């Protein structure tokens, strides 16, 4: 049991070191999707692709209906406040890399893409959306780690409390054992004294029995003497 908790604690400490002081960086990026080169931006999140995909899909649904084809997500009619008052089109992908999962998204406004060259202000808004998303994913993951760590802590505390109780019980047993030994020794002393007295009483009883026999004989003789007087009466 203790080994299990030690392993869990080691894993938690390792993960906490991996996510320590993370900084989200969004870079302008161009990626070919469905044989079309698309301008957009990307960020690498140091988490498994499955975790990132689930959260990113939820985020994209805030902008409109999402069409998911493998790792390509498309929102044909998207509404993004701060980008455009009219619908735009989102093309996004998530790919696993050595460092984590790389999220890319491209926002089409007619024939143009949101980019630093075409509109720095809109690019900044889109960049912030992706940046804040990555920060949110990290925080959710860390909160999950905290929950796991708290569960391990709770279990460890229970084990520790159990060990303390076992220690207290052992001390109490030792104390009871010591008291029982004292009581037993006292009882043996009392038994020994009682045995001596019983032996004395037995010897005294033998003397009393002998004296009683003599007394009985005296009484018998007295009775016979009285009976003899009866015979003499004429």
C-alpha positions as a Markdown table, in Angstrom:
| # | Residue | x | y | z |
|---|---|---|---|---|
| 1 | Unk | 0.0 | 0.0 | 0.0 |
| 2 | Unk | 2.8 | 2.4 | 1.0 |
| 3 | Unk | 4.7 | 1.6 | -2.2 |
| 4 | Unk | 1.5 | 2.4 | -4.3 |
| 5 | Unk | 1.2 | 5.8 | -2.7 |
| 6 | Unk | 4.9 | 6.5 | -3.1 |
| 7 | Unk | 4.6 | 5.7 | -6.9 |
| 8 | Unk | 1.6 | 8.0 | -7.2 |
| 9 | Unk | 3.3 | 10.8 | -5.4 |
| 10 | Unk | 6.3 | 10.4 | -7.7 |
| 11 | Unk | 4.2 | 10.7 | -10.8 |
| 12 | Unk | 2.4 | 13.8 | -9.5 |
| 13 | Unk | 5.7 | 15.5 | -8.7 |
| 14 | Unk | 7.1 | 14.6 | -12.1 |
| 15 | Unk | 4.1 | 16.0 | -13.9 |
| 16 | Unk | 4.2 | 19.2 | -11.7 |
| 17 | Unk | 7.8 | 19.7 | -12.8 |
| 18 | Unk | 6.9 | 19.3 | -16.4 |
| 19 | Unk | 4.2 | 22.0 | -16.3 |
| 20 | Unk | 6.2 | 24.4 | -14.1 |
| 21 | Unk | 6.5 | 27.9 | -15.5 |
| 22 | Unk | 4.9 | 27.2 | -18.9 |
| 23 | Unk | 4.6 | 30.1 | -21.3 |
| 24 | Unk | 2.2 | 30.0 | -24.1 |
| 25 | Unk | 3.6 | 31.3 | -27.4 |
| 26 | Unk | 1.5 | 31.9 | -30.5 |
| 27 | Unk | 3.3 | 32.3 | -33.8 |
| 28 | Unk | 2.1 | 33.2 | -37.3 |
| 29 | Unk | 2.2 | 30.2 | -39.4 |
| 30 | Unk | 1.3 | 28.9 | -42.9 |
| 31 | Unk | 0.1 | 25.3 | -43.3 |
| 32 | Unk | -1.1 | 23.2 | -46.2 |
| 33 | Unk | -4.5 | 21.7 | -45.6 |
| 34 | Unk | -6.4 | 19.7 | -48.3 |
| 35 | Unk | -3.7 | 20.8 | -50.8 |
| 36 | Unk | -4.3 | 24.5 | -50.0 |
| 37 | Unk | -1.7 | 26.7 | -48.4 |
| 38 | Unk | -3.4 | 28.6 | -45.6 |
| 39 | Unk | -2.2 | 31.5 | -43.5 |
| 40 | Unk | -3.0 | 31.4 | -39.8 |
| 41 | Unk | -1.3 | 31.0 | -36.4 |
| 42 | Unk | -0.3 | 28.1 | -34.2 |
| 43 | Unk | 0.7 | 27.2 | -30.7 |
| 44 | Unk | 2.2 | 24.1 | -29.1 |
| 45 | Unk | 0.5 | 22.8 | -26.0 |
| 46 | Unk | 2.6 | 20.4 | -23.9 |
| 47 | Unk | -0.2 | 17.9 | -23.4 |
| 48 | Unk | -1.5 | 14.8 | -25.2 |
| 49 | Unk | -3.4 | 15.4 | -28.4 |
| 50 | Unk | -6.5 | 13.7 | -27.1 |
| 51 | Unk | -6.8 | 16.2 | -24.2 |
| 52 | Unk | -6.2 | 19.2 | -26.5 |
| 53 | Unk | -8.6 | 18.0 | -29.2 |
| 54 | Unk | -11.5 | 17.6 | -26.8 |
| 55 | Unk | -11.1 | 21.2 | -25.4 |
| 56 | Unk | -10.4 | 22.7 | -28.8 |
| 57 | Unk | -13.5 | 21.2 | -30.4 |
| 58 | Unk | -15.6 | 22.6 | -27.5 |
| 59 | Unk | -14.0 | 26.0 | -28.1 |
| 60 | Unk | -14.7 | 26.0 | -31.9 |
| 61 | Unk | -18.3 | 25.2 | -31.2 |
| 62 | Unk | -18.6 | 28.6 | -29.6 |
| 63 | Unk | -18.1 | 30.1 | -33.1 |
| 64 | Unk | -20.5 | 27.9 | -35.1 |
| 65 | Unk | -21.3 | 24.4 | -36.3 |
| 66 | Unk | -18.1 | 22.3 | -36.5 |
| 67 | Unk | -17.4 | 19.7 | -39.2 |
| 68 | Unk | -14.7 | 17.3 | -37.9 |
| 69 | Unk | -12.8 | 15.2 | -40.5 |
| 70 | Unk | -10.0 | 13.3 | -38.7 |
| 71 | Unk | -7.8 | 16.0 | -37.3 |
| 72 | Unk | -9.2 | 18.8 | -39.5 |
| 73 | Unk | -12.0 | 21.0 | -38.1 |
| 74 | Unk | -14.0 | 23.3 | -40.2 |
| 75 | Unk | -16.5 | 26.0 | -39.3 |
| 76 | Unk | -18.0 | 27.2 | -42.6 |
| 77 | Unk | -20.1 | 29.9 | -41.0 |
| 78 | Unk | -18.3 | 31.2 | -38.0 |
| 79 | Unk | -19.1 | 34.3 | -35.9 |
| 80 | Unk | -16.1 | 35.7 | -34.0 |
| 81 | Unk | -16.6 | 38.9 | -32.1 |
| 82 | Unk | -13.7 | 41.3 | -32.7 |
| 83 | Unk | -12.8 | 39.7 | -36.0 |
| 84 | Unk | -15.8 | 40.4 | -38.3 |
| 85 | Unk | -19.4 | 41.5 | -38.1 |
| 86 | Unk | -20.1 | 39.0 | -40.9 |
| 87 | Unk | -19.5 | 35.3 | -40.9 |
| 88 | Unk | -16.0 | 34.0 | -41.5 |
| 89 | Unk | -14.6 | 30.5 | -42.2 |
| 90 | Unk | -12.3 | 28.6 | -39.8 |
| 91 | Unk | -10.0 | 25.8 | -40.8 |
| 92 | Unk | -8.1 | 24.2 | -38.0 |
| 93 | Unk | -5.9 | 21.2 | -37.3 |
| 94 | Unk | -4.2 | 19.5 | -34.3 |
| 95 | Unk | -1.1 | 17.4 | -34.8 |
| 96 | Unk | 0.9 | 15.5 | -32.2 |
| 97 | Unk | 4.5 | 16.5 | -32.0 |
| 98 | Unk | 7.5 | 15.5 | -29.9 |
| 99 | Unk | 6.8 | 18.4 | -27.5 |
| 100 | Unk | 3.0 | 18.0 | -27.3 |
| 101 | Unk | 0.1 | 18.9 | -29.5 |
| 102 | Unk | 0.3 | 21.7 | -32.1 |
| 103 | Unk | -2.9 | 23.6 | -32.7 |
| 104 | Unk | -3.2 | 25.6 | -35.9 |
| 105 | Unk | -6.2 | 27.7 | -37.0 |
| 106 | Unk | -6.8 | 29.8 | -40.1 |
| 107 | Unk | -9.6 | 32.4 | -40.4 |
| 108 | Unk | -10.8 | 33.2 | -43.9 |
| 109 | Unk | -12.5 | 36.5 | -44.6 |
| 110 | Unk | -13.7 | 36.0 | -48.2 |
| 111 | Unk | -10.5 | 35.7 | -50.3 |
| 112 | Unk | -8.2 | 37.0 | -47.5 |
| 113 | Unk | -6.8 | 35.4 | -44.3 |
| 114 | Unk | -6.5 | 37.1 | -40.9 |
| 115 | Unk | -2.8 | 37.9 | -40.8 |
| 116 | Unk | -0.4 | 40.6 | -39.4 |
| 117 | Unk | 0.1 | 41.9 | -42.9 |
| 118 | Unk | -3.6 | 42.3 | -43.9 |
| 119 | Unk | -5.0 | 43.4 | -40.5 |
| 120 | Unk | -2.8 | 43.5 | -37.4 |
| 121 | Unk | -5.7 | 44.3 | -35.1 |
| 122 | Unk | -7.8 | 41.3 | -36.2 |
| 123 | Unk | -4.7 | 39.1 | -36.1 |
| 124 | Unk | -4.1 | 40.2 | -32.5 |
| 125 | Unk | -7.7 | 39.3 | -31.5 |
| 126 | Unk | -7.4 | 35.9 | -33.1 |
| 127 | Unk | -4.0 | 35.4 | -31.5 |
| 128 | Unk | -5.4 | 36.2 | -28.1 |
| 129 | Unk | -8.2 | 33.7 | -28.5 |
| 130 | Unk | -5.7 | 31.0 | -29.3 |
| 131 | Unk | -3.4 | 32.1 | -26.5 |
| 132 | Unk | -6.2 | 32.2 | -23.9 |
| 133 | Unk | -7.4 | 28.8 | -25.0 |
| 134 | Unk | -4.0 | 27.3 | -24.4 |
| 135 | Unk | -3.8 | 28.9 | -21.0 |
| 136 | Unk | -7.3 | 27.5 | -20.1 |
| 137 | Unk | -6.2 | 24.0 | -21.2 |
| 138 | Unk | -3.1 | 24.1 | -19.0 |
| 139 | Unk | -5.1 | 25.4 | -16.0 |
| 140 | Unk | -7.7 | 22.7 | -16.5 |
| 141 | Unk | -5.0 | 20.0 | -16.7 |
| 142 | Unk | -3.3 | 21.4 | -13.6 |
| 143 | Unk | -6.6 | 21.5 | -11.7 |
| 144 | Unk | -7.1 | 17.8 | -12.6 |
| 145 | Unk | -3.6 | 17.1 | -11.3 |
| 146 | Unk | -4.5 | 19.0 | -8.1 |
| 147 | Unk | -7.6 | 16.8 | -7.7 |
| 148 | Unk | -5.5 | 13.6 | -8.2 |
| 149 | Unk | -2.9 | 14.9 | -5.7 |
| 150 | Unk | -5.5 | 15.7 | -3.2 |
| 151 | Unk | -7.0 | 12.2 | -3.5 |
| 152 | Unk | -3.5 | 10.7 | -2.9 |
| 153 | Unk | -3.0 | 13.1 | 0.0 |
| 154 | Unk | -6.4 | 12.0 | 1.5 |
| 155 | Unk | -5.5 | 8.3 | 1.1 |
| 156 | Unk | -2.0 | 8.9 | 2.5 |
| 157 | Unk | -3.4 | 10.8 | 5.5 |
| 158 | Unk | -5.8 | 7.9 | 6.2 |
| 159 | Unk | -3.0 | 5.4 | 6.1 |
| 160 | Unk | -0.9 | 7.7 | 8.4 |
| 161 | Unk | -3.9 | 8.0 | 10.8 |
| 162 | Unk | -4.3 | 4.2 | 10.7 |
| 163 | Unk | -0.6 | 3.7 | 11.6 |
| 164 | Unk | -0.9 | 6.2 | 14.4 |
| 165 | Unk | -3.9 | 4.4 | 15.8 |
| 166 | Unk | -2.1 | 1.0 | 15.4 |
| 167 | Unk | 0.8 | 2.6 | 17.4 |
| 168 | Unk | -1.5 | 3.8 | 20.1 |
| 169 | Unk | -3.2 | 0.4 | 20.3 |
| 170 | Unk | 0.2 | -1.3 | 20.6 |
| 171 | Unk | 1.3 | 1.0 | 23.4 |
| 172 | Unk | -2.0 | 0.4 | 25.2 |
| 173 | Unk | -1.6 | -3.4 | 24.8 |
| 174 | Unk | 1.9 | -3.2 | 26.3 |
| 175 | Unk | 0.6 | -1.2 | 29.2 |
| 176 | Unk | -2.3 | -3.7 | 29.7 |
| 177 | Unk | 0.2 | -6.6 | 29.5 |
| 178 | Unk | 2.4 | -4.9 | 32.1 |
| 179 | Unk | -0.6 | -4.4 | 34.4 |
| 180 | Unk | -1.7 | -8.0 | 33.8 |
| 181 | Unk | 1.8 | -9.2 | 34.7 |
| 182 | Unk | 1.7 | -7.2 | 38.0 |
| 183 | Unk | -1.8 | -8.5 | 38.8 |
| 184 | Unk | -0.6 | -12.0 | 38.0 |
| 185 | Unk | 2.5 | -11.7 | 40.2 |
| 186 | Unk | 0.3 | -10.3 | 43.0 |
| 187 | Unk | -2.1 | -13.2 | 42.5 |
| 188 | Unk | 0.7 | -15.7 | 42.7 |
| 189 | Unk | 2.0 | -14.2 | 45.9 |
| 190 | Unk | -1.5 | -14.3 | 47.3 |
| 191 | Unk | -1.9 | -17.9 | 46.1 |
| 192 | Unk | 1.4 | -18.9 | 47.8 |
| 193 | Unk | 0.3 | -17.3 | 51.0 |
| 194 | Unk | -3.1 | -18.9 | 50.8 |
| 195 | Unk | -1.4 | -22.3 | 50.2 |
| 196 | Unk | 0.7 | -21.9 | 53.3 |
| 197 | Unk | -2.3 | -21.0 | 55.4 |
| 198 | Unk | -4.2 | -23.9 | 53.9 |
| 199 | Unk | -1.4 | -26.3 | 54.9 |
| 200 | Unk | -1.5 | -24.8 | 58.4 |
| 201 | Unk | -5.2 | -25.2 | 58.5 |
| 202 | Unk | -4.9 | -28.8 | 57.5 |
| 203 | Unk | -2.4 | -29.6 | 60.3 |
| 204 | Unk | -4.6 | -27.7 | 62.7 |
| 205 | Unk | -7.6 | -29.7 | 61.5 |
| 206 | Unk | -5.7 | -33.0 | 62.1 |
| 207 | Unk | -5.1 | -31.9 | 65.7 |
| 208 | Unk | -8.7 | -30.7 | 66.1 |
| 209 | Unk | -9.9 | -34.1 | 64.8 |
| 210 | Unk | -7.7 | -36.0 | 67.3 |
| 211 | Unk | -8.9 | -33.8 | 70.1 |
| 212 | Unk | -12.4 | -34.3 | 68.9 |
| 213 | Unk | -12.0 | -38.1 | 69.0 |
| 214 | Unk | -10.8 | -37.9 | 72.6 |
| 215 | Unk | -13.7 | -35.6 | 73.4 |
| 216 | Unk | -16.2 | -38.0 | 71.8 |
| 217 | Unk | -14.7 | -40.9 | 73.8 |
| 218 | Unk | -15.1 | -38.9 | 77.0 |
| 219 | Unk | -18.8 | -38.1 | 76.2 |
| 220 | Unk | -19.4 | -41.8 | 75.3 |
| 221 | Unk | -17.9 | -42.9 | 78.6 |
| 222 | Unk | -20.1 | -40.3 | 80.5 |
| 223 | Unk | -23.1 | -41.6 | 78.7 |
| 224 | Unk | -22.3 | -45.2 | 79.6 |
| 225 | Unk | -21.8 | -44.2 | 83.2 |
| 226 | Unk | -25.2 | -42.6 | 83.2 |
| 227 | Unk | -26.7 | -45.7 | 81.7 |
| 228 | Unk | -25.0 | -47.8 | 84.3 |
| 229 | Unk | -26.8 | -45.7 | 87.0 |
| 230 | Unk | -30.1 | -46.5 | 85.4 |
| 231 | Unk | -29.5 | -50.2 | 85.7 |
| 232 | Unk | -28.8 | -49.8 | 89.4 |
| 233 | Unk | -32.1 | -48.4 | 90.1 |
| 234 | Unk | -34.4 | -51.2 | 91.8 |
